[in-house]
Amino acid sequence: MKAGTVTASIAAAVIVAAGLSGCTAGASVGKETVDSAESLLATLAKASDKASEAGSAKVEMSLTMPGTGGKPVQVNGTYSWGGGLAMEAEMPAESLRLEDLVSDGTVTYRLVQGAYYYGIDPAPSGPFAGKTWLKVEASAVLGEQGAAGMNAGNSDPTAALKSLKRAKNVTKVGREDVNGKSSIHYRAIVPVDELGDTKTLLAAVGGGGATELVSDIWVDDKGMPSRLNQTFGDADVRMDFLSFGVAKDIAAPPAADTADVTEAVKKGRGAQG
């Protein structure tokens, strides 16, 4: 397979793994909303603490960004952040442009220690002969600064809730049903100037030119987040938390089964300008 074939798909998968979660640096609360904001933020802070303590979550996500052709891509899997950010999920092979490398139309991918692994069928010959995984370092797509932002220790899917304790324009939208759970919907907006170094990561995956990050959070009656939607420019991530505390060891595949295509992807991106 040519490197150019996988480059755009790798970009899509990287943003799925990182999400837009944990990318808000926080802003000061406007004086005109201090009283209401304090109670709203206290609720979000409590939900954040409970979710963070769980250490892992089973999620369903829908991603839309330039790398997906503006079409939503469904991702179902497990996040783990107790011992460092990791994820294992399944995505349609067509969305990743890897349909020629799998027979069942689905690609399993893992995020482990800043590297992405894509499960493929073993090929009888060629550059991937006998290999069942492709490996790409995050820096190949996001650049060194973008990858550092993703791996800064605040990119798990609950980190956005923590950072929102200083968010601007926090509002309570109302009560809604989320996957059978009665939940309260909150919205918070963070100006791009308050995003710090993470705006480099966001710009790399479709947020170039955006002026704010919009976060919508739903908290159920047990005080746990049930849904998190985030929009930044042309990048949009919608995440449903199906359950928390799902213990799962997400490990890197054996090196003998893995073909590292990081350099090929970097060259492919360079050729694209």
FENPEHU-V611320 format. One record per residue. N is the residue number from 1. RES is the residue in three letters. PHI is phi as a letter, one per 30 degrees, with the letter a starting at -180 (* if undefined). PSI is psi in whole degrees, 0 to 359 (NA if undefined). Layout:
N&RES&PHI&PSI + N&RES&PHI&PSI
This chain:
1&MET&*&140 + 2&LYS&d&147 + 3&ALA&d&323 + 4&GLY&d&334 + 5&THR&d&324 + 6&VAL&c&347 + 7&THR&e&307 + 8&ALA&d&323 + 9&SER&d&323 + 10&ILE&d&319 + 11&ALA&e&318 + 12&ALA&d&315 + 13&ALA&d&325 + 14&VAL&d&315 + 15&ILE&d&330 + 16&VAL&d&314 + 17&ALA&d&319 + 18&ALA&d&334 + 19&GLY&i&192 + 20&LEU&c&10 + 21&SER&d&145 + 22&GLY&i&13 + 23&CYS&c&10 + 24&THR&c&128 + 25&ALA&d&339 + 26&GLY&j&149 + 27&ALA&b&165 + 28&SER&d&149 + 29&VAL&d&133 + 30&GLY&d&143 + 31&LYS&e&327 + 32&GLU&d&348 + 33&THR&b&18 + 34&VAL&e&311 + 35&ASP&e&309 + 36&SER&d&324 + 37&ALA&d&324 + 38&GLU&d&315 + 39&SER&d&322 + 40&LEU&d&316 + 41&LEU&d&328 + 42&ALA&d&320 + 43&THR&d&315 + 44&LEU&d&322 + 45&ALA&d&319 + 46&LYS&d&318 + 47&ALA&d&321 + 48&SER&d&315 + 49&ASP&d&317 + 50&LYS&d&318 + 51&ALA&d&319 + 52&SER&d&321 + 53&GLU&d&335 + 54&ALA&d&328 + 55&GLY&i&345 + 56&SER&a&163 + 57&ALA&a&145 + 58&LYS&c&128 + 59&VAL&b&158 + 60&GLU&b&129 + 61&MET&b&152 + 62&SER&b&126 + 63&LEU&c&133 + 64&THR&b&128 + 65&MET&a&170 + 66&PRO&e&324 + 67&GLY&d&344 + 68&THR&c&10 + 69&GLY&i&20 + 70&GLY&i&8 + 71&LYS&c&144 + 72&PRO&d&139 + 73&VAL&c&129 + 74&GLN&d&135 + 75&VAL&b&125 + 76&ASN&b&130 + 77&GLY&a&199 + 78&THR&b&127 + 79&TYR&c&144 + 80&SER&b&130 + 81&TRP&b&5 + 82&GLY&d&323 + 83&GLY&c&36 + 84&GLY&j&147 + 85&LEU&d&128 + 86&ALA&b&158 + 87&MET&a&147 + 88&GLU&b&128 + 89&ALA&b&169 + 90&GLU&c&140 + 91&MET&b&153 + 92&PRO&d&131 + 93&ALA&d&326 + 94&GLU&d&323 + 95&SER&d&330 + 96&LEU&c&0 + 97&ARG&h&33 + 98&LEU&c&19 + 99&GLU&d&337 + 100&ASP&d&350 + 101&LEU&c&359 + 102&VAL&b&151 + 103&SER&c&340 + 104&ASP&c&4 + 105&GLY&i&5 + 106&THR&b&139 + 107&VAL&c&129 + 108&THR&c&130 + 109&TYR&b&153 + 110&ARG&b&145 + 111&LEU&c&119 + 112&VAL&b&121 + 113&GLN&h&46 + 114&GLY&i&11 + 115&ALA&b&149 + 116&TYR&c&135 + 117&TYR&b&131 + 118&TYR&c&120 + 119&GLY&d&131 + 120&ILE&b&164 + 121&ASP&d&142 + 122&PRO&d&129 + 123&ALA&c&142 + 124&PRO&d&338 + 125&SER&a&178 + 126&GLY&j&185 + 127&PRO&d&339 + 128&PHE&c&22 + 129&ALA&e&124 + 130&GLY&i&352 + 131&LYS&d&144 + 132&THR&c&3 + 133&TRP&b&143 + 134&LEU&c&139 + 135&LYS&c&136 + 136&VAL&b&126 + 137&GLU&d&142 + 138&ALA&e&328 + 139&SER&d&340 + 140&ALA&d&333 + 141&VAL&c&316 + 142&LEU&c&348 + 143&GLY&i&167 + 144&GLU&d&316 + 145&GLN&d&318 + 146&GLY&d&317 + 147&ALA&d&322 + 148&ALA&d&322 + 149&GLY&d&321 + 150&MET&d&325 + 151&ASN&c&22 + 152&ALA&d&3 + 153&GLY&j&6 + 154&ASN&b&33 + 155&SER&c&12 + 156&ASP&d&163 + 157&PRO&d&358 + 158&THR&c&351 + 159&ALA&d&329 + 160&ALA&e&324 + 161&LEU&d&320 + 162&LYS&d&313 + 163&SER&d&337 + 164&LEU&d&356 + 165&LYS&d&344 + 166&ARG&c&22 + 167&ALA&d&162 + 168&LYS&c&148 + 169&ASN&h&52 + 170&VAL&d&130 + 171&THR&b&156 + 172&LYS&c&115 + 173&VAL&d&317 + 174&GLY&k&180 + 175&ARG&c&135 + 176&GLU&b&161 + 177&ASP&c&129 + 178&VAL&b&107 + 179&ASN&h&43 + 180&GLY&i&0 + 181&LYS&c&127 + 182&SER&d&122 + 183&SER&b&153 + 184&ILE&c&131 + 185&HIS&c&124 + 186&TYR&c&154 + 187&ARG&b&138 + 188&ALA&b&141 + 189&ILE&b&131 + 190&VAL&b&122 + 191&PRO&d&149 + 192&VAL&e&328 + 193&ASP&d&344 + 194&GLU&c&3 + 195&LEU&d&346 + 196&GLY&i&214 + 197&ASP&d&338 + 198&THR&d&345 + 199&LYS&d&338 + 200&THR&d&316 + 201&LEU&d&314 + 202&LEU&d&319 + 203&ALA&d&326 + 204&ALA&d&339 + 205&VAL&c&18 + 206&GLY&k&7 + 207&GLY&c&10 + 208&GLY&e&131 + 209&GLY&i&354 + 210&ALA&d&149 + 211&THR&c&347 + 212&GLU&a&156 + 213&LEU&c&123 + 214&VAL&c&124 + 215&SER&c&130 + 216&ASP&c&127 + 217&ILE&b&133 + 218&TRP&c&130 + 219&VAL&c&127 + 220&ASP&d&181 + 221&ASP&d&349 + 222&LYS&c&4 + 223&GLY&i&15 + 224&MET&c&144 + 225&PRO&d&135 + 226&SER&c&340 + 227&ARG&a&146 + 228&LEU&b&119 + 229&ASN&c&135 + 230&GLN&b&138 + 231&THR&b&131 + 232&PHE&b&104 + 233&GLY&i&234 + 234&ASP&c&5 + 235&ALA&c&131 + 236&ASP&b&126 + 237&VAL&b&129 + 238&ARG&b&119 + 239&MET&b&126 + 240&ASP&c&129 + 241&PHE&c&109 + 242&LEU&d&325 + 243&SER&a&158 + 244&PHE&c&161 + 245&GLY&i&30 + 246&VAL&d&92 + 247&ALA&e&125 + 248&LYS&a&128 + 249&ASP&d&110 + 250&ILE&c&107 + 251&ALA&c&156 + 252&ALA&d&142 + 253&PRO&d&159 + 254&PRO&e&139 + 255&ALA&e&326 + 256&ALA&d&339 + 257&ASP&c&4 + 258&THR&c&136 + 259&ALA&c&119 + 260&ASP&d&113 + 261&VAL&c&22 + 262&THR&e&311 + 263&GLU&d&323 + 264&ALA&d&321 + 265&VAL&d&320 + 266&LYS&d&317 + 267&LYS&d&322 + 268&GLY&d&320 + 269&ARG&d&323 + 270&GLY&d&322 + 271&ALA&d&335 + 272&GLN&d&353 + 273&GLY&j&NA
